[in-house]
Amino acid sequence: MTQRCSPACAARPLAWAALAAALACALPAGAQPDAGAAGGPAARDDDAPPPPPPPAPAPAPAAAQRGGGSVWASCAEHVPPGATRPQIQETFPKQGFSGYAAPLEVTVAHGKGETVLPEGFKVQGDSDAARALEKAGFLLPEADAGAGPTSTTTATDTGATTKLVIPFVPLPKEPGRSVLQLPPVPIAVSRASGELVTVCTRPHEIIVEDPIANERDPKVKPNPPPRPQREEWVLAKQLTFGILIGAALGVLVAWLVRRWLRRPRVVAAPPPKLPWVAALEELEELRRSDLLSQGRTDEYFDRVSDCVRKYLGARYGFDGLETTSDEMRALLARVRPPVPVLPQITKFLADCDLVKFARLQPTEADCLDAIERGEVIVHRTTPPAVRPGDAAGPAGKQPASDRPSRAPEEAP
């Protein structure tokens, strides 16, 4: 006997089939394998809620062919006609942490005369490449901070190999696990001819975790140890330079002042004594000497002769000590107006030569007579204009010409 089902009974198997299909679709999503066992980032704690499935990476923009080169938002590849595209090998980490640099390692095989990145790896802040990197969630660290790109070139038999290490800092906009895609970056190679070949790297995906994603109860970490910081102290530099310049100027000024104070001073020489004054002083000093009391009559007589000779030479313009008696008589004979006591001078010189060359020993009386005659010669040859002033003679004494002379030929 056949049982017939109502419409509700006929629809029940279809409902069970739909429920079974829904359970079958939901089972793989709930039974995902552990991320740490599959080589991905470490799994969260058991009591933590399961992480959301990673978002699907954004499809890379299609490359547009323009003149034999590939154009991306962050890179425009260019290979000149006739040039060969350099072979590059690149690696990029699959996992990383937000805020920590992830290095892109690029190995470029090129010729010996070629240079990789001749001007360094530069990305302008307002360029399309910089905006594409920022939009993708990556940032280039500052080169001055010690984390700039590095380049190492090794020569080979067929050319050279350059290894580039370019750090990128992933900065996802949302917290938690994120999948970012590093867009292609340009690598410039300068050929020996001066042409530039620009090649682009492949896009690379990286799973970015928060630095504290695997901790149950993350604690605030202490600040890193302080680092020395040097700052240009402009005021101290200016003060130091000012003090040094002032000290140098002070030393220079002190040296100049000392040299000026120690300069040789011009001392006015005393006016020379008149010949007759000097002769009378010398004869007076000889008269007061004790040469006669000591019996040194020859020295006494010789000094009187030298004094009169020196006076006559100074009075009439010749060297009296270096002139012989005959030369002196000849010189005095040519004097105009004539010398008033020339005969007395001739007789005096003859007596002096007799004592000097004949080796005669003069007596005390001869010495006194010689000094008297010398004083008379000086007084009689003194210019008339100065005789009144010399009337008293040295030491207030009366002139020898006014005293009586023992030699009759010395009278005026």
ROZA-355785 format. One line per 2 residues: number of its first residue (from 1); for each residue x, y, z of C-alpha. Coordinates in steps of 0.1 Angstrom, whole numbers, plus 5000, padded with zeros to 4 digits. Example, Ala and Ser with C-alpha at 12.3 -4.5 7.8 and 13.67 -1.06 7.14 Angstrom:
! residues 2
1> 5123,4955,5078; 5137,4989,5071
! end
This chain:
! residues 412
1> 5000,5000,5000; 5015,5032,4990
3> 5016,5062,5014; 5012,5095,4999
5> 5030,5126,5016; 5016,5160,5020
7> 5034,5190,5005; 5051,5198,5039
9> 5064,5162,5041; 5078,5164,5007
11> 5097,5197,5015; 5114,5182,5046
13> 5142,5163,5028; 5151,5194,5009
15> 5155,5214,5042; 5178,5187,5057
17> 5199,5187,5025; 5204,5225,5027
19> 5214,5223,5064; 5240,5196,5057
21> 5254,5217,5029; 5257,5247,5052
23> 5275,5227,5079; 5299,5213,5053
25> 5308,5248,5041; 5313,5261,5077
27> 5334,5232,5088; 5367,5242,5070
29> 5365,5277,5082; 5363,5266,5119
31> 5389,5239,5115; 5418,5260,5102
33> 5453,5246,5111; 5475,5263,5137
35> 5493,5293,5121; 5525,5286,5141
37> 5526,5249,5128; 5521,5260,5092
39> 5551,5283,5092; 5532,5316,5098
41> 5532,5339,5128; 5528,5324,5162
43> 5493,5315,5173; 5475,5335,5200
45> 5466,5321,5234; 5440,5294,5237
47> 5416,5316,5255; 5419,5344,5230
49> 5393,5346,5203; 5405,5333,5169
51> 5419,5360,5146; 5398,5371,5117
53> 5409,5356,5084; 5435,5377,5066
55> 5422,5400,5040; 5428,5391,5005
57> 5458,5411,4991; 5450,5438,4966
59> 5457,5427,4931; 5488,5443,4916
61> 5481,5469,4890; 5485,5456,4855
63> 5517,5466,4838; 5512,5488,4808
65> 5536,5485,4780; 5550,5518,4770
67> 5580,5519,4747; 5594,5485,4758
69> 5592,5494,4795; 5568,5485,4824
71> 5551,5513,4842; 5538,5510,4878
73> 5525,5536,4903; 5558,5533,4922
75> 5582,5523,4894; 5586,5529,4857
77> 5609,5504,4841; 5630,5515,4812
79> 5655,5495,4791; 5671,5515,4762
81> 5670,5499,4727; 5698,5475,4723
83> 5705,5471,4760; 5700,5439,4780
85> 5679,5439,4811; 5701,5432,4841
87> 5694,5400,4860; 5682,5406,4895
89> 5674,5383,4924; 5653,5396,4953
91> 5642,5384,4987; 5618,5400,5011
93> 5607,5386,5045; 5573,5369,5046
95> 5565,5381,5081; 5573,5412,5101
97> 5562,5435,5129; 5546,5469,5126
99> 5571,5496,5130; 5602,5473,5125
101> 5622,5476,5093; 5619,5447,5068
103> 5649,5446,5044; 5645,5441,5007
105> 5676,5424,4994; 5683,5427,4957
107> 5713,5411,4940; 5720,5427,4905
109> 5744,5410,4880; 5759,5437,4857
111> 5790,5445,4837; 5823,5458,4851
113> 5818,5492,4838; 5783,5496,4851
115> 5772,5511,4884; 5741,5503,4904
117> 5722,5532,4919; 5749,5558,4908
119> 5731,5585,4928; 5719,5563,4957
121> 5684,5551,4964; 5663,5583,4965
123> 5626,5587,4967; 5612,5623,4967
125> 5586,5629,4994; 5561,5644,4970
127> 5567,5619,4941; 5543,5593,4928
129> 5566,5565,4941; 5565,5579,4976
131> 5527,5583,4975; 5524,5547,4962
133> 5546,5534,4990; 5527,5553,5017
135> 5494,5541,5002; 5506,5506,5004
137> 5515,5510,5041; 5553,5513,5038
139> 5578,5540,5048; 5614,5545,5041
141> 5636,5553,5072; 5658,5583,5072
143> 5693,5576,5059; 5708,5599,5085
145> 5693,5578,5113; 5717,5549,5105
147> 5692,5527,5088; 5697,5538,5052
149> 5702,5515,5022; 5735,5497,5018
151> 5753,5486,4987; 5781,5460,4983
153> 5798,5453,4950; 5818,5422,4943
155> 5838,5417,4911; 5835,5385,4892
157> 5851,5369,4861; 5824,5380,4838
159> 5814,5413,4854; 5803,5424,4889
161> 5776,5416,4914; 5760,5443,4935
163> 5740,5434,4966; 5715,5461,4978
165> 5698,5461,5011; 5669,5485,5012
167> 5649,5487,5045; 5611,5494,5045
169> 5591,5500,5076; 5556,5485,5074
171> 5529,5507,5090; 5495,5492,5085
173> 5466,5516,5091; 5446,5490,5112
175> 5458,5472,5143; 5462,5435,5144
177> 5474,5411,5117; 5476,5427,5083
179> 5488,5416,5049; 5506,5443,5030
181> 5521,5443,4996; 5553,5461,4988
183> 5550,5476,4954; 5578,5474,4929
185> 5607,5498,4935; 5631,5511,4909
187> 5667,5499,4906; 5688,5522,4883
189> 5719,5508,4866; 5743,5533,4849
191> 5759,5517,4818; 5795,5525,4806
193> 5780,5546,4778; 5762,5569,4803
195> 5727,5555,4797; 5705,5546,4826
197> 5687,5513,4827; 5658,5512,4852
199> 5644,5478,4863; 5616,5472,4888
201> 5614,5446,4915; 5585,5423,4919
203> 5557,5431,4943; 5562,5413,4977
205> 5536,5403,5003; 5543,5404,5040
207> 5522,5395,5070; 5525,5422,5096
209> 5518,5416,5133; 5516,5440,5161
211> 5547,5439,5184; 5525,5427,5213
213> 5501,5405,5194; 5513,5372,5211
215> 5512,5385,5247; 5482,5377,5269
217> 5486,5407,5292; 5511,5430,5276
219> 5529,5454,5299; 5543,5488,5292
221> 5580,5484,5284; 5605,5507,5298
223> 5620,5534,5277; 5652,5525,5259
225> 5685,5537,5274; 5694,5573,5267
227> 5715,5580,5237; 5740,5609,5236
229> 5727,5638,5217; 5750,5666,5204
231> 5736,5700,5199; 5754,5730,5185
233> 5758,5756,5212; 5760,5787,5191
235> 5765,5812,5221; 5793,5791,5236
237> 5810,5789,5202; 5808,5826,5197
239> 5820,5833,5232; 5849,5810,5228
241> 5859,5825,5194; 5855,5860,5209
243> 5877,5851,5239; 5904,5836,5217
245> 5904,5865,5193; 5905,5890,5223
247> 5934,5871,5239; 5953,5872,5206
249> 5947,5909,5202; 5956,5915,5238
251> 5989,5897,5234; 5996,5916,5202
253> 5989,5949,5218; 6010,5941,5249
255> 6039,5931,5226; 6036,5963,5206
257> 6034,5985,5238; 6064,5967,5253
259> 6084,5971,5221; 6074,6008,5220
261> 6085,6013,5256; 6118,5995,5250
263> 6126,6013,5218; 6160,6029,5217
265> 6156,6065,5229; 6175,6093,5212
267> 6196,6109,5239; 6208,6143,5230
269> 6246,6143,5231; 6260,6171,5253
271> 6275,6199,5233; 6312,6193,5229
273> 6335,6214,5249; 6354,6242,5232
275> 6390,6232,5225; 6405,6259,5247
277> 6381,6251,5276; 6390,6214,5274
279> 6427,6221,5271; 6427,6244,5302
281> 6407,6218,5322; 6432,6191,5313
283> 6462,6212,5321; 6447,6222,5354
285> 6440,6186,5363; 6476,6177,5354
287> 6488,6206,5376; 6469,6191,5406
289> 6482,6156,5400; 6509,6140,5421
291> 6531,6130,5392; 6559,6155,5402
293> 6558,6144,5439; 6563,6108,5426
295> 6592,6118,5404; 6574,6109,5372
297> 6586,6140,5354; 6589,6124,5319
299> 6552,6114,5320; 6543,6148,5332
301> 6561,6165,5304; 6547,6141,5278
303> 6511,6148,5289; 6517,6185,5287
305> 6530,6181,5252; 6500,6159,5241
307> 6475,6183,5256; 6489,6213,5237
309> 6492,6193,5204; 6456,6181,5207
311> 6444,6216,5214; 6462,6231,5184
313> 6448,6204,5161; 6412,6210,5174
315> 6416,6248,5173; 6429,6250,5137
317> 6414,6219,5121; 6439,6190,5120
319> 6449,6159,5140; 6475,6173,5164
321> 6485,6140,5179; 6492,6123,5145
323> 6510,6154,5130; 6548,6158,5133
325> 6562,6190,5146; 6574,6201,5111
327> 6540,6194,5096; 6523,6213,5125
329> 6545,6243,5120; 6538,6243,5082
331> 6500,6241,5089; 6501,6268,5114
333> 6521,6291,5091; 6493,6289,5065
335> 6466,6300,5090; 6450,6334,5083
337> 6449,6355,5102; 6483,6345,5114
339> 6487,6327,5147; 6498,6353,5173
341> 6522,6331,5192; 6536,6310,5163
343> 6573,6315,5175; 6564,6304,5210
345> 6546,6274,5196; 6576,6265,5174
347> 6600,6267,5204; 6576,6247,5226
349> 6574,6219,5200; 6612,6218,5196
351> 6617,6214,5233; 6591,6187,5235
353> 6608,6168,5206; 6642,6171,5223
355> 6628,6156,5255; 6609,6129,5236
357> 6635,6118,5210; 6668,6127,5227
359> 6658,6108,5258; 6664,6137,5281
361> 6651,6135,5317; 6632,6167,5324
363> 6634,6182,5359; 6605,6194,5380
365> 6613,6230,5370; 6612,6220,5333
367> 6578,6204,5338; 6564,6235,5356
369> 6578,6257,5329; 6563,6235,5302
371> 6528,6237,5317; 6531,6275,5321
373> 6540,6278,5285; 6512,6255,5274
375> 6486,6276,5293; 6500,6308,5277
377> 6497,6293,5242; 6460,6283,5249
379> 6451,6317,5262; 6469,6336,5234
381> 6452,6315,5207; 6417,6317,5222
383> 6393,6336,5199; 6387,6372,5210
385> 6350,6368,5212; 6352,6343,5241
387> 6381,6357,5260; 6360,6378,5283
389> 6340,6348,5294; 6372,6328,5300
391> 6389,6356,5318; 6385,6338,5352
393> 6397,6305,5337; 6389,6271,5352
395> 6381,6269,5389; 6380,6307,5391
397> 6417,6310,5387; 6435,6339,5370
399> 6445,6331,5334; 6481,6319,5331
401> 6488,6348,5306; 6482,6373,5334
403> 6507,6355,5357; 6543,6363,5353
405> 6561,6339,5330; 6596,6326,5336
407> 6602,6323,5298; 6610,6357,5283
409> 6600,6346,5248; 6564,6341,5259
411> 6557,6377,5266; 6531,6392,5243
! end
